[in-house]
Amino acid sequence: MWLITFLLILLISLIIVVIMDTAMKLALMITTLYNYETKKLFIPAILTVALWAILLIGCFNTINTSLNNNAVDLIFSMVFEHSLIDEYKPVIIKALLSTFIMGTLLQSFTYYTVNINYQKISGTVRFSIKKLIKIIYKKIFKKDLPSKYNSALSEIQRVPKKLTFIRAIITSIISVIITLCVCYGLFVLGSALSGKILKML
């Protein structure tokens, strides 16, 4: 059972990372006019998902504390008893709104990781390894490494502009809107499909 639960959590996490990655890619295209590679956005997407997970856990704990540790029971009760929504709406809206405002601002900092030139870092690592191999080869065989194994690294010509703080905030706002729209669309689609399946059964 624990394996199924783990795989389900992993699947949901990967779906969320893909949604975040896509939303980030679209938002960055709007604000920077540069089409970032998907693999370059993977680390910012993971950091963003981790950030939102921490904030949502904190939000739930805040709501739970405000509702005397009965948040789960009350939220499920609201589904069947809509009058409870009006009673507890201020507490829930206040916690969710503050979480989304804080998350949108903090998310802009995770977007700064797109400024990291991963190709340059990996190139430096490869160059250091080649240099180390060259030294070891010369020490052992008392001659230089053959020229075909001693090629210099090519310079990376096409580099995106650095993401500024203002653009990072705008990108964060746009990506949050895109993510919410996608999640809402998936929720509506899932509800419609589940309704049709239940009718067929």
Steps between C-alpha positions, in 0.01 A plus 500: 500500500783738589658438159179595318468812717863595429456448124178704503670787687796480259267507198307800634829678583633444147174626347521814715868550405409469129214752543732739686771452238258576215351802679849632575609449138198692366537778758872541424426515127260788569730696732844431349408416138735201528404135454676319784574130461275274708796330670629842615170564678489163679692614811300828536178296461604255776597789730167670427301183576695452825435864595125472437484167686655663810271805474185289452590282799546819702168631367322179600654512848385862538143411395506192721613704802237768433227234479613320818668211315182407312595633156472167316159414650365849435627515141333167421182619677496815283464282190164373626392794716558820299385725785823421685698667221368847593585441867862399452568679170692797654750272675560286191519791254739696724739203532485411129538860383804568721653168388459582131636854539803375695546207260488722193769730643727218623452310176670784313822415687489136388476628142843662541652153459434531124789749500737216583689390190488122548676443168790714616519311831491159330756628247732610782465159668579319172797730440634433853463123453679516163777708654538250786511206253762687297721549808462138610571374146816713479620377842451133407606493133744795508335658195206724416154363437426454126346813345169330415435459875619848581243719326401832651147568611288703259358828624125524549380782278124514560434598859172648633494837668518506878161491671453823697308524829206690347472251215526214749200635695297554180598151381394357836158669483441383142608143579270487806206611285586243231543223762169580668320504163653165401421341839143630486463371143630156603265498802197584284604240242552236771163577657322474165671171411435349843133603473466326163675187630269486802196531272627215284543282808 
